[in-house]
Amino acid sequence: MMVKTLKGFKLLKYVLDLPMVSMAFLLALLCWGHQEAYFWSSVLFLFFATLLWYIIGSLTHLYRDRRSNKFAEEIVFILYTLVVYLFALSALAFYFRYSLPLNARFLALMTALLFVLVTIQKYLLRKMVHAAIFHGKLHENLLIVGATPSARHFYDTIKQYYYYGYKCVGYLDDHAVALNGCAYKGGVKGLGSVLAKQQVDEVVIALPDFEHEKIRDCVDVCDQYRTKARIIPDMQHLGSAAATVNNIGLQPVISIRELPLDKYENQLLKRIFDVFFATFFFLFVGSWLMPLIALLIKLTSSGPVIFKQERWGVNNKKITCYKFRTMATGATEVNAQGEYQQATKDDPRVTEIGKLLRKTNMDELPQFWNVLLGSMSVVGPRPHPTQLNLDSMHTVDNYMLRHIVRPGITGWAQVNGCRGETRRAGAMQQRVDYDLYYIHRWTFWFDCQIILQTVINILRGDQNAY
């Protein structure tokens, strides 16, 4: 059965870590030497080291199913797990200090090897799962209850991204409506009949919130047939706000618009990281790369090296954003009709060196100075020019909410392909939705994931970068 196959893949995630931990330990031991004199102590240490890995991996959610997420997120969780694991491993080594004297160099080497091995292993397993899904050998059958806009968006998403591993067998609703090709299975009351006749692994309830009795009945039917149920709350009118569910007594309470960056400790952590990251960049990368780029710009076109542009920062305050100049001197930002001209593909205003800088995002490097000044962050919603803000603030839902945090050099929208011109209908709205998702779900590790994904996109190339 399909579900057993999926559970097999989940079990494989645990099983394959065993040889990875063992291999990292043995390779580090081989480099360290003296392994023959401490054979039984080494065996015992490896046993506890492996046990610690699984305990910490469970606590850090390393084994959570992330096949529908970017691999950069998985790498971040591997790093997070390794940081915690290194402390635990140090404590274990201290306990074994008389029977197996391991030094800091050994622990660092083992951790580094474990990172490489686990990352490769999980990447290959991920590709194997995606291949099985693509060839129809692995998927979960979903049944949607309700034909709301949320249900339509959910169906379009799982249909577009096959590697999520979901196959929709149809939908139930009291009114047969077009749901982008999804098969109609009858009214909501027929849920039990469908579950009895057809293999359904999960029911997604997307009914309007006011139909709470129907939602409760659907959950009861799913419980009766021991079928997993998930509810998509009908909260699109609240934008992309994160909803957290807490209990006051026995009563569940949904909290809306609790922003992580409203907390002072999170603001401080993000600011410290920004200053550290920008300083590290200028010392080890910017000190040689930026003068080289400046020289190339100066040799290939006339005009200043740095382009300054007014943009909007946190709380709608105007900031001066620094970039390497990528357009010919005198190129206008506004056309004859007074409309803001976004950069387009094969834009004649862009210089030859400018095309390369835009393609690789290196035109944004001077914005690390903005980070040190405090007007920008390394990660956050991209700041838009003033005219683009004025054009969008009255036409895009929740547009101004993206300015409640510092803008960033890179952001969640950009790593998901929402960059470049926004002339296509809904393009700016999609970008804002990604920005609001980031704002409401910020964590330090989320920032790390976005930075890692940005680096991957630069190396791989971004079709929307021009």
C-alpha positions as a Markdown table, in Angstrom:
| # | Residue | x | y | z |
|---|---|---|---|---|
| 1 | Met | 0.0 | 0.0 | 0.0 |
| 2 | Met | 1.1 | 3.6 | -0.7 |
| 3 | Val | 0.9 | 4.7 | 3.0 |
| 4 | Lys | 3.2 | 1.8 | 4.0 |
| 5 | Thr | 5.7 | 2.9 | 1.3 |
| 6 | Leu | 5.6 | 6.5 | 2.6 |
| 7 | Lys | 6.2 | 5.3 | 6.2 |
| 8 | Gly | 9.1 | 3.2 | 4.8 |
| 9 | Phe | 10.7 | 6.4 | 3.5 |
| 10 | Lys | 10.2 | 8.1 | 6.8 |
| 11 | Leu | 11.7 | 5.1 | 8.6 |
| 12 | Leu | 14.6 | 5.2 | 6.2 |
| 13 | Lys | 15.4 | 8.8 | 7.3 |
| 14 | Tyr | 16.2 | 7.4 | 10.8 |
| 15 | Val | 17.9 | 4.2 | 9.7 |
| 16 | Leu | 20.4 | 5.9 | 7.3 |
| 17 | Asp | 21.7 | 8.2 | 9.9 |
| 18 | Leu | 23.2 | 5.2 | 11.8 |
| 19 | Pro | 25.9 | 4.5 | 9.2 |
| 20 | Met | 26.5 | 8.2 | 8.8 |
| 21 | Val | 27.3 | 8.8 | 12.5 |
| 22 | Ser | 29.4 | 5.6 | 12.6 |
| 23 | Met | 31.3 | 6.6 | 9.5 |
| 24 | Ala | 32.0 | 10.1 | 10.7 |
| 25 | Phe | 33.3 | 8.7 | 14.0 |
| 26 | Leu | 35.5 | 6.1 | 12.4 |
| 27 | Leu | 37.0 | 8.5 | 9.9 |
| 28 | Ala | 37.7 | 11.0 | 12.6 |
| 29 | Leu | 39.2 | 8.2 | 14.8 |
| 30 | Leu | 41.3 | 7.1 | 11.8 |
| 31 | Cys | 42.8 | 10.6 | 11.5 |
| 32 | Trp | 43.2 | 10.9 | 15.2 |
| 33 | Gly | 45.2 | 7.7 | 15.6 |
| 34 | His | 45.6 | 5.5 | 18.7 |
| 35 | Gln | 42.3 | 3.8 | 17.8 |
| 36 | Glu | 43.7 | 0.3 | 18.6 |
| 37 | Ala | 44.5 | 1.1 | 22.2 |
| 38 | Tyr | 41.0 | 2.2 | 23.0 |
| 39 | Phe | 38.9 | -0.3 | 21.0 |
| 40 | Trp | 36.2 | -1.1 | 23.6 |
| 41 | Ser | 36.0 | 2.5 | 24.8 |
| 42 | Ser | 35.5 | 3.6 | 21.2 |
| 43 | Val | 32.7 | 1.1 | 20.7 |
| 44 | Leu | 31.0 | 2.3 | 23.9 |
| 45 | Phe | 31.5 | 6.0 | 23.0 |
| 46 | Leu | 30.0 | 5.4 | 19.5 |
| 47 | Phe | 27.0 | 3.8 | 21.0 |
| 48 | Phe | 26.2 | 6.8 | 23.2 |
| 49 | Ala | 27.2 | 9.2 | 20.5 |
| 50 | Thr | 24.6 | 7.6 | 18.1 |
| 51 | Leu | 22.0 | 7.6 | 20.8 |
| 52 | Leu | 22.6 | 11.3 | 21.5 |
| 53 | Trp | 22.3 | 12.0 | 17.8 |
| 54 | Tyr | 18.8 | 10.5 | 17.6 |
| 55 | Ile | 17.7 | 12.2 | 20.8 |
| 56 | Ile | 18.9 | 15.6 | 19.7 |
| 57 | Gly | 17.6 | 15.1 | 16.1 |
| 58 | Ser | 14.1 | 14.4 | 17.6 |
| 59 | Leu | 14.3 | 17.5 | 19.8 |
| 60 | Thr | 15.4 | 19.7 | 16.9 |
| 61 | His | 12.8 | 18.3 | 14.5 |
| 62 | Leu | 15.5 | 17.0 | 12.1 |
| 63 | Tyr | 13.3 | 14.1 | 11.0 |
| 64 | Arg | 10.2 | 16.1 | 10.2 |
| 65 | Asp | 8.8 | 15.6 | 6.7 |
| 66 | Arg | 10.1 | 18.4 | 4.6 |
| 67 | Arg | 9.7 | 17.0 | 1.1 |
| 68 | Ser | 7.5 | 20.0 | 0.2 |
| 69 | Asn | 10.1 | 22.5 | 1.4 |
| 70 | Lys | 13.3 | 23.7 | -0.1 |
| 71 | Phe | 16.4 | 21.7 | 0.7 |
| 72 | Ala | 18.0 | 24.8 | 2.1 |
| 73 | Glu | 15.6 | 24.5 | 5.1 |
| 74 | Glu | 16.8 | 20.9 | 5.7 |
| 75 | Ile | 20.4 | 22.0 | 5.6 |
| 76 | Val | 19.7 | 24.7 | 8.2 |
| 77 | Phe | 18.1 | 22.1 | 10.5 |
| 78 | Ile | 21.1 | 19.8 | 10.0 |
| 79 | Leu | 23.3 | 22.7 | 11.1 |
| 80 | Tyr | 21.0 | 23.5 | 14.0 |
| 81 | Thr | 21.2 | 19.9 | 15.1 |
| 82 | Leu | 24.9 | 19.7 | 14.8 |
| 83 | Val | 25.4 | 22.8 | 17.0 |
| 84 | Val | 23.4 | 21.2 | 19.8 |
| 85 | Tyr | 25.0 | 17.8 | 19.1 |
| 86 | Leu | 28.6 | 19.3 | 19.4 |
| 87 | Phe | 27.9 | 20.5 | 22.9 |
| 88 | Ala | 26.4 | 17.1 | 23.9 |
| 89 | Leu | 29.3 | 15.3 | 22.3 |
| 90 | Ser | 31.8 | 17.5 | 24.2 |
| 91 | Ala | 30.0 | 16.5 | 27.5 |
| 92 | Leu | 30.2 | 12.9 | 26.5 |
| 93 | Ala | 33.9 | 13.2 | 25.7 |
| 94 | Phe | 34.5 | 14.7 | 29.1 |
| 95 | Tyr | 32.8 | 11.8 | 30.7 |
| 96 | Phe | 35.1 | 9.4 | 28.7 |
| 97 | Arg | 38.2 | 11.5 | 29.3 |
| 98 | Tyr | 40.1 | 8.8 | 31.3 |
| 99 | Ser | 39.1 | 5.8 | 29.1 |
| 100 | Leu | 39.1 | 7.6 | 25.7 |
| 101 | Pro | 41.0 | 10.9 | 25.7 |
| 102 | Leu | 39.5 | 12.7 | 22.8 |
| 103 | Asn | 40.5 | 16.3 | 22.1 |
| 104 | Ala | 38.6 | 19.3 | 20.6 |
| 105 | Arg | 40.2 | 18.7 | 17.2 |
| 106 | Phe | 38.7 | 15.2 | 17.0 |
| 107 | Leu | 35.2 | 16.5 | 18.0 |
| 108 | Ala | 35.4 | 19.3 | 15.4 |
| 109 | Leu | 36.5 | 16.9 | 12.7 |
| 110 | Met | 33.7 | 14.3 | 13.5 |
| 111 | Thr | 31.1 | 17.1 | 13.5 |
| 112 | Ala | 32.3 | 18.4 | 10.1 |
| 113 | Leu | 32.4 | 15.0 | 8.6 |
| 114 | Leu | 28.9 | 14.3 | 10.0 |
| 115 | Phe | 27.6 | 17.5 | 8.4 |
| 116 | Val | 29.0 | 16.5 | 4.9 |
| 117 | Leu | 27.8 | 12.9 | 5.1 |
| 118 | Val | 24.3 | 13.6 | 6.5 |
| 119 | Thr | 23.7 | 16.4 | 4.0 |
| 120 | Ile | 24.6 | 14.2 | 1.1 |
| 121 | Gln | 22.6 | 11.3 | 2.4 |
| 122 | Lys | 19.5 | 13.5 | 2.9 |
| 123 | Tyr | 19.8 | 15.1 | -0.5 |
| 124 | Leu | 20.0 | 11.7 | -2.2 |
| 125 | Leu | 17.1 | 10.4 | -0.2 |
| 126 | Arg | 15.1 | 13.6 | -1.1 |
| 127 | Lys | 15.8 | 13.1 | -4.8 |
| 128 | Met | 14.8 | 9.4 | -4.5 |
| 129 | Val | 11.5 | 10.4 | -2.9 |
| 130 | His | 10.8 | 13.0 | -5.6 |
| 131 | Ala | 11.6 | 10.5 | -8.3 |
| 132 | Ala | 9.2 | 8.0 | -6.8 |
| 133 | Ile | 6.5 | 10.7 | -6.6 |
| 134 | Phe | 7.1 | 11.8 | -10.2 |
| 135 | His | 6.7 | 8.3 | -11.5 |
| 136 | Gly | 3.5 | 7.8 | -9.5 |
| 137 | Lys | 5.0 | 5.2 | -7.2 |
| 138 | Leu | 4.5 | 7.3 | -4.1 |
| 139 | His | 1.8 | 9.7 | -3.2 |
| 140 | Glu | -0.9 | 10.4 | -0.6 |
| 141 | Asn | -4.6 | 10.5 | -1.7 |
| 142 | Leu | -6.3 | 13.6 | -0.5 |
| 143 | Leu | -10.0 | 14.5 | -0.5 |
| 144 | Ile | -11.0 | 18.2 | -0.2 |
| 145 | Val | -14.2 | 19.2 | 1.6 |
| 146 | Gly | -15.4 | 22.6 | 0.5 |
| 147 | Ala | -15.0 | 24.7 | -2.6 |
| 148 | Thr | -13.8 | 28.0 | -1.0 |
| 149 | Pro | -11.0 | 30.2 | -2.4 |
| 150 | Ser | -8.7 | 28.6 | 0.1 |
| 151 | Ala | -9.6 | 25.1 | -1.2 |
| 152 | Arg | -9.0 | 26.3 | -4.8 |
| 153 | His | -5.6 | 27.7 | -3.9 |
| 154 | Phe | -4.7 | 24.5 | -2.0 |
| 155 | Tyr | -5.6 | 22.4 | -4.9 |
| 156 | Asp | -3.7 | 24.5 | -7.4 |
| 157 | Thr | -0.6 | 24.4 | -5.2 |
| 158 | Ile | -0.5 | 20.6 | -4.8 |
| 159 | Lys | -1.2 | 20.2 | -8.5 |
| 160 | Gln | 1.6 | 22.6 | -9.5 |
| 161 | Tyr | 4.2 | 21.2 | -7.1 |
| 162 | Tyr | 4.1 | 17.4 | -7.8 |
| 163 | Tyr | 7.0 | 16.8 | -5.3 |
| 164 | Tyr | 4.7 | 17.6 | -2.4 |
| 165 | Gly | 3.5 | 14.0 | -3.0 |
| 166 | Tyr | -0.3 | 14.7 | -2.8 |
| 167 | Lys | -2.9 | 13.5 | -5.3 |
| 168 | Cys | -6.4 | 14.9 | -5.0 |
| 169 | Val | -9.0 | 12.3 | -5.7 |
| 170 | Gly | -11.8 | 14.9 | -5.7 |
| 171 | Tyr | -13.8 | 17.4 | -3.6 |
| 172 | Leu | -17.1 | 17.5 | -1.8 |
| 173 | Asp | -19.4 | 20.5 | -1.6 |
| 174 | Asp | -23.1 | 21.0 | -1.5 |
| 175 | His | -22.9 | 23.0 | -4.7 |
| 176 | Ala | -21.0 | 21.6 | -7.8 |
| 177 | Val | -18.7 | 24.3 | -8.9 |
| 178 | Ala | -15.7 | 24.4 | -11.2 |
| 179 | Leu | -12.6 | 23.7 | -9.1 |
| 180 | Asn | -9.9 | 23.9 | -11.8 |
| 181 | Gly | -10.4 | 20.4 | -13.0 |
| 182 | Cys | -10.8 | 18.7 | -9.6 |
| 183 | Ala | -13.4 | 15.8 | -9.7 |
| 184 | Tyr | -16.7 | 16.5 | -7.9 |
| 185 | Lys | -17.6 | 13.7 | -5.5 |
| 186 | Gly | -21.0 | 15.0 | -4.2 |
| 187 | Gly | -22.3 | 16.8 | -1.2 |
| 188 | Val | -20.5 | 17.2 | 2.2 |
| 189 | Lys | -22.8 | 14.6 | 3.8 |
| 190 | Gly | -21.4 | 12.0 | 1.5 |
| 191 | Leu | -18.0 | 12.1 | 3.1 |
| 192 | Gly | -18.5 | 8.8 | 5.0 |
| 193 | Ser | -19.6 | 7.1 | 1.8 |
| 194 | Val | -16.5 | 8.3 | -0.1 |
| 195 | Leu | -14.2 | 7.2 | 2.7 |
| 196 | Ala | -15.8 | 3.7 | 2.8 |
| 197 | Lys | -15.5 | 3.2 | -1.0 |
| 198 | Gln | -12.2 | 4.8 | -1.8 |
| 199 | Gln | -8.7 | 4.8 | -0.4 |
| 200 | Val | -8.2 | 8.3 | 1.1 |
| 201 | Asp | -5.2 | 9.0 | 3.3 |
| 202 | Glu | -6.1 | 12.5 | 4.4 |
| 203 | Val | -9.1 | 14.8 | 4.3 |
| 204 | Val | -8.6 | 18.5 | 3.9 |
| 205 | Ile | -11.5 | 20.5 | 5.3 |
| 206 | Ala | -11.7 | 23.9 | 3.7 |
| 207 | Leu | -15.3 | 24.9 | 4.5 |
| 208 | Pro | -16.2 | 28.5 | 5.5 |
| 209 | Asp | -15.7 | 29.2 | 9.2 |
| 210 | Phe | -19.3 | 29.9 | 9.9 |
| 211 | Glu | -20.3 | 26.4 | 8.9 |
| 212 | His | -18.8 | 25.1 | 12.1 |
| 213 | Glu | -21.4 | 22.3 | 12.5 |
| 214 | Lys | -20.5 | 20.8 | 9.1 |
| 215 | Ile | -16.8 | 21.1 | 10.0 |
| 216 | Arg | -17.4 | 19.2 | 13.3 |
| 217 | Asp | -19.4 | 16.5 | 11.5 |
| 218 | Cys | -16.6 | 16.1 | 9.0 |
| 219 | Val | -14.1 | 15.7 | 11.8 |
| 220 | Asp | -16.3 | 13.1 | 13.5 |
| 221 | Val | -16.6 | 11.1 | 10.2 |
| 222 | Cys | -12.9 | 11.2 | 9.8 |
| 223 | Asp | -12.4 | 9.9 | 13.3 |
| 224 | Gln | -14.9 | 7.1 | 12.6 |
| 225 | Tyr | -12.9 | 6.0 | 9.6 |
| 226 | Arg | -9.6 | 6.6 | 11.2 |
| 227 | Thr | -8.6 | 9.0 | 8.5 |
| 228 | Lys | -6.3 | 11.9 | 9.1 |
| 229 | Ala | -8.0 | 15.3 | 8.9 |
| 230 | Arg | -6.6 | 18.8 | 8.4 |
| 231 | Ile | -8.6 | 22.1 | 8.5 |
| 232 | Ile | -7.7 | 25.1 | 6.3 |
| 233 | Pro | -9.0 | 28.1 | 8.2 |
| 234 | Asp | -10.9 | 30.6 | 6.1 |
| 235 | Met | -8.8 | 33.6 | 7.1 |
| 236 | Gln | -7.8 | 35.1 | 3.8 |
| 237 | His | -9.4 | 38.3 | 4.8 |
| 238 | Leu | -6.7 | 38.6 | 7.5 |
| 239 | Gly | -3.9 | 38.7 | 5.0 |
| 240 | Ser | -0.9 | 36.5 | 5.5 |
| 241 | Ala | -1.0 | 36.8 | 9.3 |
| 242 | Ala | 0.4 | 33.9 | 11.3 |
| 243 | Ala | -2.1 | 32.2 | 13.5 |
| 244 | Thr | -1.0 | 30.6 | 16.7 |
| 245 | Val | -3.4 | 28.4 | 18.7 |
| 246 | Asn | -3.1 | 28.4 | 22.5 |
| 247 | Asn | -5.4 | 27.2 | 25.3 |
| 248 | Ile | -6.9 | 29.2 | 28.0 |
| 249 | Gly | -8.3 | 26.5 | 30.2 |
| 250 | Leu | -9.9 | 24.0 | 27.8 |
| 251 | Gln | -10.8 | 26.8 | 25.3 |
| 252 | Pro | -8.6 | 27.0 | 22.2 |
| 253 | Val | -7.8 | 30.6 | 21.3 |
| 254 | Ile | -6.3 | 31.8 | 18.0 |
| 255 | Ser | -3.9 | 34.7 | 18.2 |
| 256 | Ile | -3.5 | 36.9 | 15.2 |
| 257 | Arg | -0.7 | 39.3 | 14.3 |
| 258 | Glu | 1.7 | 38.3 | 17.1 |
| 259 | Leu | 5.0 | 39.4 | 15.4 |
| 260 | Pro | 8.2 | 37.6 | 16.5 |
| 261 | Leu | 10.2 | 40.8 | 15.8 |
| 262 | Asp | 8.0 | 42.7 | 18.3 |
| 263 | Lys | 10.0 | 41.1 | 21.0 |
| 264 | Tyr | 13.1 | 43.0 | 22.0 |
| 265 | Glu | 15.3 | 39.9 | 22.4 |
| 266 | Asn | 14.5 | 38.9 | 18.8 |
| 267 | Gln | 15.3 | 42.4 | 17.5 |
| 268 | Leu | 18.6 | 42.4 | 19.3 |
| 269 | Leu | 19.5 | 38.9 | 18.0 |
| 270 | Lys | 18.7 | 40.0 | 14.4 |
| 271 | Arg | 20.6 | 43.2 | 14.8 |
| 272 | Ile | 23.7 | 41.5 | 16.2 |
| 273 | Phe | 23.6 | 39.0 | 13.4 |
| 274 | Asp | 23.3 | 41.8 | 10.8 |
| 275 | Val | 26.3 | 43.6 | 12.1 |
| 276 | Phe | 28.4 | 40.5 | 12.4 |
| 277 | Phe | 27.4 | 39.3 | 8.9 |
| 278 | Ala | 28.0 | 42.6 | 7.2 |
| 279 | Thr | 31.4 | 43.1 | 9.0 |
| 280 | Phe | 32.4 | 39.5 | 8.0 |
| 281 | Phe | 31.4 | 40.3 | 4.4 |
| 282 | Phe | 33.5 | 43.5 | 4.2 |
| 283 | Leu | 36.5 | 41.9 | 5.9 |
| 284 | Phe | 36.7 | 38.7 | 3.8 |
| 285 | Val | 34.7 | 39.3 | 0.6 |
| 286 | Gly | 33.9 | 43.0 | 0.0 |
| 287 | Ser | 37.5 | 44.1 | 0.7 |
| 288 | Trp | 38.7 | 42.6 | -2.6 |
| 289 | Leu | 35.5 | 41.9 | -4.6 |
| 290 | Met | 33.9 | 45.4 | -4.4 |
| 291 | Pro | 37.0 | 47.3 | -5.7 |
| 292 | Leu | 37.2 | 44.8 | -8.6 |
| 293 | Ile | 33.5 | 45.4 | -9.5 |
| 294 | Ala | 34.0 | 49.2 | -9.2 |
| 295 | Leu | 37.0 | 49.0 | -11.5 |
| 296 | Leu | 35.0 | 47.0 | -14.1 |
| 297 | Ile | 32.2 | 49.5 | -14.0 |
| 298 | Lys | 34.6 | 52.4 | -14.4 |
| 299 | Leu | 36.4 | 50.8 | -17.4 |
| 300 | Thr | 33.2 | 49.8 | -19.3 |
| 301 | Ser | 31.0 | 52.9 | -18.9 |
| 302 | Ser | 31.1 | 56.5 | -17.9 |
| 303 | Gly | 29.5 | 57.8 | -14.7 |
| 304 | Pro | 29.6 | 57.1 | -11.0 |
| 305 | Val | 30.2 | 53.6 | -9.6 |
| 306 | Ile | 27.6 | 53.7 | -6.9 |
| 307 | Phe | 24.0 | 54.4 | -7.7 |
| 308 | Lys | 21.9 | 56.0 | -4.9 |
| 309 | Gln | 18.1 | 55.7 | -4.9 |
| 310 | Glu | 15.4 | 56.8 | -2.5 |
| 311 | Arg | 13.5 | 53.9 | -1.1 |
| 312 | Trp | 11.2 | 53.2 | 1.8 |
| 313 | Gly | 12.4 | 51.5 | 4.9 |
| 314 | Val | 10.8 | 50.5 | 8.3 |
| 315 | Asn | 7.7 | 52.5 | 9.2 |
| 316 | Asn | 7.7 | 54.1 | 5.7 |
| 317 | Lys | 10.7 | 56.2 | 6.5 |
| 318 | Lys | 12.7 | 57.2 | 3.4 |
| 319 | Ile | 16.2 | 55.7 | 3.1 |
| 320 | Thr | 19.1 | 56.1 | 0.7 |
| 321 | Cys | 19.7 | 52.7 | -0.9 |
| 322 | Tyr | 23.2 | 52.0 | -2.3 |
| 323 | Lys | 23.8 | 49.8 | -5.4 |
| 324 | Phe | 26.4 | 49.3 | -8.0 |
| 325 | Arg | 25.4 | 51.3 | -11.1 |
| 326 | Thr | 24.1 | 48.8 | -13.7 |
| 327 | Met | 22.4 | 51.2 | -16.1 |
| 328 | Ala | 23.9 | 53.8 | -18.5 |
| 329 | Thr | 24.4 | 57.3 | -17.0 |
| 330 | Gly | 21.3 | 59.4 | -17.7 |
| 331 | Ala | 18.9 | 56.5 | -18.0 |
| 332 | Thr | 15.4 | 57.6 | -16.8 |
| 333 | Glu | 13.3 | 55.8 | -14.3 |
| 334 | Val | 10.0 | 57.4 | -15.5 |
| 335 | Asn | 8.6 | 57.2 | -19.0 |
| 336 | Ala | 6.8 | 59.9 | -21.0 |
| 337 | Gln | 3.5 | 59.1 | -19.2 |
| 338 | Gly | 5.1 | 59.6 | -15.8 |
| 339 | Glu | 5.0 | 55.9 | -15.0 |
| 340 | Tyr | 7.8 | 54.2 | -13.1 |
| 341 | Gln | 9.9 | 52.0 | -15.5 |
| 342 | Gln | 11.0 | 48.7 | -14.0 |
| 343 | Ala | 13.9 | 46.9 | -15.5 |
| 344 | Thr | 12.8 | 44.4 | -18.1 |
| 345 | Lys | 14.5 | 41.6 | -19.9 |
| 346 | Asp | 17.0 | 42.9 | -22.5 |
| 347 | Asp | 16.5 | 46.4 | -21.1 |
| 348 | Pro | 18.6 | 48.7 | -23.3 |
| 349 | Arg | 19.3 | 50.9 | -20.3 |
| 350 | Val | 21.4 | 48.1 | -18.7 |
| 351 | Thr | 25.1 | 48.0 | -19.4 |
| 352 | Glu | 27.0 | 44.9 | -20.3 |
| 353 | Ile | 28.7 | 44.6 | -16.9 |
| 354 | Gly | 25.3 | 45.6 | -15.4 |
| 355 | Lys | 23.7 | 42.5 | -16.9 |
| 356 | Leu | 26.2 | 40.3 | -15.1 |
| 357 | Leu | 25.9 | 42.1 | -11.8 |
| 358 | Arg | 22.1 | 41.9 | -11.9 |
| 359 | Lys | 22.2 | 38.2 | -12.9 |
| 360 | Thr | 24.4 | 37.4 | -9.9 |
| 361 | Asn | 22.8 | 39.9 | -7.5 |
| 362 | Met | 26.2 | 41.5 | -7.0 |
| 363 | Asp | 24.8 | 44.9 | -7.8 |
| 364 | Glu | 23.2 | 44.7 | -4.3 |
| 365 | Leu | 26.6 | 44.3 | -2.4 |
| 366 | Pro | 26.9 | 48.0 | -1.4 |
| 367 | Gln | 23.7 | 47.6 | 0.6 |
| 368 | Phe | 25.8 | 45.9 | 3.3 |
| 369 | Trp | 26.7 | 49.5 | 4.1 |
| 370 | Asn | 23.0 | 50.1 | 4.6 |
| 371 | Val | 23.0 | 47.2 | 7.0 |
| 372 | Leu | 25.8 | 48.6 | 9.1 |
| 373 | Leu | 24.0 | 52.0 | 9.2 |
| 374 | Gly | 20.9 | 50.2 | 10.5 |
| 375 | Ser | 18.5 | 51.3 | 7.6 |
| 376 | Met | 18.4 | 47.7 | 6.2 |
| 377 | Ser | 18.8 | 44.1 | 7.4 |
| 378 | Val | 20.5 | 41.2 | 5.6 |
| 379 | Val | 17.2 | 39.4 | 5.3 |
| 380 | Gly | 13.8 | 41.1 | 5.0 |
| 381 | Pro | 11.3 | 42.4 | 2.4 |
| 382 | Arg | 13.2 | 44.1 | -0.5 |
| 383 | Pro | 12.8 | 47.9 | -0.4 |
| 384 | His | 11.0 | 49.4 | -3.4 |
| 385 | Pro | 11.7 | 52.7 | -5.0 |
| 386 | Thr | 9.3 | 55.5 | -3.9 |
| 387 | Gln | 7.3 | 55.6 | -7.1 |
| 388 | Leu | 6.7 | 51.9 | -7.1 |
| 389 | Asn | 5.5 | 52.2 | -3.5 |
| 390 | Leu | 3.1 | 54.9 | -4.5 |
| 391 | Asp | 1.8 | 52.9 | -7.4 |
| 392 | Ser | 1.2 | 49.8 | -5.3 |
| 393 | Met | 0.0 | 51.0 | -2.0 |
| 394 | His | -3.6 | 51.5 | -3.2 |
| 395 | Thr | -3.8 | 48.5 | -5.5 |
| 396 | Val | -2.1 | 45.7 | -3.5 |
| 397 | Asp | -3.7 | 44.2 | -0.4 |
| 398 | Asn | -1.7 | 44.7 | 2.8 |
| 399 | Tyr | 1.1 | 46.3 | 0.8 |
| 400 | Met | 2.1 | 48.8 | 3.6 |
| 401 | Leu | 2.4 | 46.0 | 6.2 |
| 402 | Arg | 5.7 | 45.0 | 4.6 |
| 403 | His | 7.3 | 48.1 | 6.0 |
| 404 | Ile | 6.8 | 47.2 | 9.7 |
| 405 | Val | 10.3 | 45.6 | 9.7 |
| 406 | Arg | 13.6 | 46.7 | 8.2 |
| 407 | Pro | 13.9 | 45.9 | 4.5 |
| 408 | Gly | 16.5 | 43.4 | 3.5 |
| 409 | Ile | 19.2 | 42.7 | 0.9 |
| 410 | Thr | 17.5 | 39.4 | 0.2 |
| 411 | Gly | 14.1 | 38.0 | 1.3 |
| 412 | Trp | 11.7 | 35.1 | 1.3 |
| 413 | Ala | 9.9 | 36.5 | -1.8 |
| 414 | Gln | 13.2 | 36.7 | -3.8 |
| 415 | Val | 14.4 | 33.2 | -3.1 |
| 416 | Asn | 10.9 | 31.9 | -4.2 |
| 417 | Gly | 11.3 | 33.6 | -7.6 |
| 418 | Cys | 9.3 | 36.8 | -6.9 |
| 419 | Arg | 11.8 | 39.3 | -8.2 |
| 420 | Gly | 12.3 | 41.5 | -11.2 |
| 421 | Glu | 9.4 | 43.3 | -12.9 |
| 422 | Thr | 5.9 | 43.0 | -11.5 |
| 423 | Arg | 3.8 | 43.9 | -14.6 |
| 424 | Arg | 2.0 | 40.5 | -14.6 |
| 425 | Ala | -1.3 | 40.6 | -12.8 |
| 426 | Gly | -1.0 | 39.5 | -9.2 |
| 427 | Ala | 2.8 | 39.5 | -9.3 |
| 428 | Met | 3.2 | 42.2 | -6.7 |
| 429 | Gln | 0.5 | 40.7 | -4.5 |
| 430 | Gln | 2.3 | 37.4 | -4.6 |
| 431 | Arg | 5.5 | 39.2 | -3.5 |
| 432 | Val | 3.8 | 41.0 | -0.7 |
| 433 | Asp | 2.2 | 37.7 | 0.5 |
| 434 | Tyr | 5.7 | 36.1 | 0.7 |
| 435 | Asp | 7.0 | 39.1 | 2.6 |
| 436 | Leu | 4.1 | 39.0 | 5.1 |
| 437 | Tyr | 4.7 | 35.3 | 5.5 |
| 438 | Tyr | 8.3 | 36.0 | 6.5 |
| 439 | Ile | 7.4 | 38.8 | 8.9 |
| 440 | His | 4.8 | 36.7 | 10.8 |
| 441 | Arg | 7.0 | 33.6 | 10.9 |
| 442 | Trp | 10.5 | 35.0 | 11.5 |
| 443 | Thr | 13.1 | 33.0 | 13.3 |
| 444 | Phe | 16.9 | 33.2 | 13.3 |
| 445 | Trp | 17.0 | 29.9 | 11.5 |
| 446 | Phe | 14.6 | 31.1 | 8.9 |
| 447 | Asp | 17.0 | 33.9 | 8.1 |
| 448 | Cys | 19.8 | 31.4 | 7.8 |
| 449 | Gln | 17.7 | 29.3 | 5.4 |
| 450 | Ile | 17.0 | 32.4 | 3.2 |
| 451 | Ile | 20.7 | 33.3 | 3.1 |
| 452 | Leu | 21.6 | 29.8 | 2.1 |
| 453 | Gln | 18.9 | 29.7 | -0.5 |
| 454 | Thr | 20.2 | 33.0 | -1.9 |
| 455 | Val | 23.7 | 31.6 | -2.3 |
| 456 | Ile | 22.2 | 28.5 | -4.1 |
| 457 | Asn | 20.2 | 30.7 | -6.4 |
| 458 | Ile | 23.3 | 32.8 | -7.3 |
| 459 | Leu | 25.3 | 29.7 | -8.1 |
| 460 | Arg | 22.4 | 28.1 | -10.0 |
| 461 | Gly | 21.2 | 31.3 | -11.8 |
| 462 | Asp | 17.9 | 33.1 | -11.5 |
| 463 | Gln | 15.7 | 33.4 | -14.6 |
| 464 | Asn | 14.0 | 36.5 | -13.2 |
| 465 | Ala | 17.2 | 38.3 | -12.5 |
| 466 | Tyr | 17.8 | 40.9 | -15.2 |
